[in-house]
Amino acid sequence: MPRQASHVIAPSERPNAPKSQRPRDPVASGERDAAQNRAAGHNYFLVEKYEAGIALRGTEVKSIREGKANLKDAYGLIKDGEAFLLNLHIGPYSHGNIANHDETRTRKLLMHREEVRKLFSKTQVKGHTLIPTRLYFRKGRVKCELALAKGKQDWDKRETEKRREADREARAAINASKHRNR
């Protein structure tokens, strides 16, 4: 059997080389919303949108990363110059212990004083309220998108649905004509 003329030494792993990491959770990385309030657009006219941070406990953040947040019945309130979020449901953390958080506790919104003052004056108008529309992560922090909303009447909802249906039919007709021309 012939002898090998030269020895090939396998390159050792460099300590600073990037290791192959598993893909990061899209919710935690901010690519996808942690929670959305789809009913808000149906039940309210969304006038203006604001971004606010939320004062949370550790197990609450972990639960939001797991996707256990529900904005359906939540609403914002401004009291004594501070903004709060009520009825936001964050389910218990799966690996939590006896010190797990209360699911629907009142949470403080973190906003600039000037923004809170403006929102307070806008919510004093009859029929206007603060509705959270989505929860998401930005640079590792949980953010809440608040909308200044005006309630819709039943006839408003029907009108919106008719308009949406007409747009859908028009789009379908345009697509059908494009396919016929080919």
GIKA-V463812 format. One record per backbone hydrogen bond with DSSP energy under -0.5 kcal/mol. CO is the residue of the C=O (numbers start at 1). NH is the residue of the N-H. If there is no record, write none. Layout:
co: [CO;CO]
nh: [NH;NH]
This chain:
co: [7;8;14;19;25;26;26;27;35;36;37;37;38;38;39;40;43;44;45;45;48;50;52;53;54;57;58;59;60;61;62;63;64;68;70;71;75;76;77;77;79;82;83;84;84;85;86;87;88;89;89;93;97;102;103;104;107;108;109;109;110;112;113;114;115;116;117;118;119;120;122;125;127;129;129;130;131;133;134;135;135;136;138;141;142;143;144;144;145;145;146;147;147;148;148;149;150;153;154;155;156;157;158;159;160;161;162;163;164;165;166;167;168;169;170;171;172;173;174;175;176;177;179]
nh: [9;10;17;21;29;31;32;30;135;38;40;41;41;42;43;44;152;46;47;150;148;146;144;110;56;61;62;63;64;65;66;68;67;91;89;74;86;130;79;84;82;79;109;77;86;107;75;89;90;70;91;96;100;105;90;87;85;55;83;111;53;116;117;118;119;120;121;122;123;124;125;128;151;131;149;76;147;37;145;34;35;143;141;138;54;136;52;146;133;134;50;131;149;47;48;129;45;157;158;159;160;161;162;163;164;165;166;167;168;169;170;171;172;173;174;175;176;177;178;179;180;181;182]
